[in-house]
Amino acid sequence: MQKELIKLEHISKSFDGQMVLDDLELKIHENEFVTLLGPSGCGKTTTLRILGGFVHPDTGSVIFDGQNITNMPPNKRQLNTVFQKYALFTHMTIAENIAFGLKIKNKPKSYIEDKIQYALKLVNLEGYGKRMPDSLSGGQQQRIAIARAIVNEPKVLLLDEPLGALDLKLRQEMQYELIRMKNELGITFVYVTHDQEEALTMSDTIVVMNQGYIQQIGSPESIYNEPENAFVADFIGDSNIIAATMIEDKCVEILGTRFSCVDTGFGRSRPVDVVIRPEDVELVEPENGIITGVVTHLIFKGVHYEMEVMANGFEWLVHSTVLSPVGQKVGIRVDPFNIQIMNKPESEDEEAVALEL
Amino acid sequence: MKTSTSIVKKIYVALIFIFLYAPIATLIVLSFNASKTRAKWGGFTVNWYRSLIQDETILNALGTTLLIAFLSAFAASIIGTIACIAMSGMKRRNRAILMGITNIPMLNADIVTGISLMLLFISLGLKFGFGTILLSHITFNIPYVILSVLPRMKQLNPSVYEAALDLGASPVTAFFKVTLPDLMPGILSGFLMAFTMSLDDFIITHFTKGSGINTLSTKIYTEVRKGIKPEMYALSTIIFVTVLILLFLVNIAPEKKASPDSGK
């Protein structure tokens, strides 16, 4: 594991009496691409703004490289931010924008000049130095915002939904660009988004947040394949989330039928939630299925067909490259390995989950 | 049918403009009239303009007017801009209240503003003169600056100021390097508007000037009481043209500033 760079300890913050973050704990390592993922209002942007120094937490501390920086103003922090709406200085040229931070630090002229050229090259906008920000497209402006931040050689780059205003194609292109830049620079990226696909594509670590709590921290694979609760399963991709009963180790009763699974340690006759990804539901001949049902909907999605199968009183979402027409009787099978068992939340709200990274 | 209605429309518009500008046009024409009587045209002359610029009291009044207009507009721009910054940080309700209060001098009859300022200066024991005129002009100019800066302030992206902080600028540097340039078009048009209003003012100046000092408008008023001299036509023409140019500048300044080539 890389060296620990940032530690958030017991961070709480409320605005006008409304709790936004509640006793948040988070560790970020050197050279890590961390994504804070969650629906709007989950506290992800507030977390980022606390890191940047724009919001002061009500309680708790921010530790950066072993030093407590909770009370340090943003202009003294070794972090730089890329803002959602670019926030370029419209009365300055692109070169002046990029040079802003370096001029404040009184760097020599030739050094600044070199840095501008280097940064423009890194973001693939060589020769744009004399242009004004208004004359650039949204994607180009966002690249300049990145260039302006990275010339200051921050240890951490904070990105607040930087691709939110771009169209789909450009967004995908920029995702690859960001991964390339991160590898080239070798610095830590903390990235905020509500787009689960973006998070899965780019991150080393995803932090799923909801209502001011961290729901799960893990690699994209573990978040997708082993969600720890129904919120995470539902937020990341499509899934079948079904109330079930854990009969004993490696055996779960779903909709009245026993399925074998690989999970242990939930106890006996314990109510749980199971999540099964639609691509893990296999449609077979009725006599080979664990349960049987009837196809009720069929949509062609390009890569696969999306089908809904009514079986044991539940509409199963199924993704398959093999078509089963509406009305056909089918059997459903699920590999024990693909049944993910989750503890039921204790309250109505998605509650906090105690986490160890 | 269509053409006849459009002709009617054109005539209507023409009538409006004639009613609006005929008096001023008459004034301008008469300022070039060689004959001293208003009744007949005695040939073209610029004599009235010539004798105007040789008249020392009028030149003094012009100097005072310009100086007061400049100083009061400048002071009002600073105070108004600071007020806008404070207002943008306020809660909606407080901002609405403050906005209402600052708008009062604009809606208030000039004569009420003039007399109340006069009474205030008397009760404070201030000596009437240049200082009192300047103070009253600053007072009635501030709302015009606020009115033109506040909309600009609302358009500002708050992240821009934060971005400057993020890049290492202190709050003061960030304000002067980033926020102020963004506000500048609004401040500039507020300044020009205030300048125009100050040039234009008669009533408030009349009540707060005391004796021994005159601005152009009060000078014209005293002269006219003694009998109208053609020099006054010339002077009024100059004031009209100056105000017209300033208004023109106020309207084109923001657009010009926003164009991308204005930066270096």
Interface residues (C-beta under 8 A of the other chain):
Chain A: G52 G53 F54 P73 P74 N75 K76 L79 N80 T81 F83 Q84 K85 A87 L88 F89 T90 H91 M92 T93 E96 F100 G101 I104 K105 M132 D134 S135 A145 R148 A149 N152
Chain B: N157 S159 V160 E162 A163 A164 L165 D166 L167 G168 A169 S170 P171 T173 A174 K177 V178 P181 D182 P260 D261 S262 G263 K264
